[in-house]
Amino acid sequence: MSNKGAGGARQMSPNWVNNVLNKLENNNPVKHTIENAKNSGKLNTGLVGVDKKTGELIFVPVRITK
């Protein structure tokens, strides 16, 4: 994660999420899905990777507050 993400915010932080959402077109269904999850307290952020040995997808929940 970088401290120099969208709009200068730390990646995965609430400010970063807002900055990324502001870059999406209003008619983008992904924007509405993320906004709905955020507004209902159900938005989860995390890091995703692939285990090179097994090919399994790995999701690590990450909560950045600032």
N, C-alpha and C positions, 0 to 999 in steps of 0.2 A: 504494500500500500504506500501511496505517496502523499506527502503533505502538500503537493502542488497539483491537485486534481482540478476538476472543472471549477472555474471561478476562483481558483486559489484555495479551495477547501480540501481538507483531508478526505481521501477516498473513503467511501462508505459512511461518512458522517451525515447527519441530517442536512447540513448545508450543502454538501456535495449532491445528495439526492435531489434537493430542490433545484440546484443549478443545472443538473442534467435534465430534470423535468422541464425546466424553462426553455431548454434548447429544442425540445420536441414540439412538433406541430400539434395544435389543439385537437385536430381530428385523428390523431394517432391513438389507436385503441390501447396500446401499451401504456401510454401516458395516463389514460383514465384508469386502467387496472392498477397501476402503481399508486396513483393518487388515492383511489378507494382503499387500498390496503393500508396506506400511510394514515389516512384519516380514521380508519377503524382500529388502528393499533396492531394490525396484523402483518405489517411489512417486516420481513426478515432480510438481513444482509449477510453475506458470507463470501468465502473464497472457494473456488472450484478448481479441482485438478484431476489428473488421471494417474492412477498407479501404473507405472510402466511395466511392472511384472505381471499384474493380473488384468490390466485394462479397465479396472473398476473406476467409476466416477466417484470422487471424494468431495464432499461438501463440508466445509468447516464454518459453523456459524460465527459471525463476527459482529460485535456491537460497539460502534464508535459513537461516543456521546458528544464530542467536541470537534 
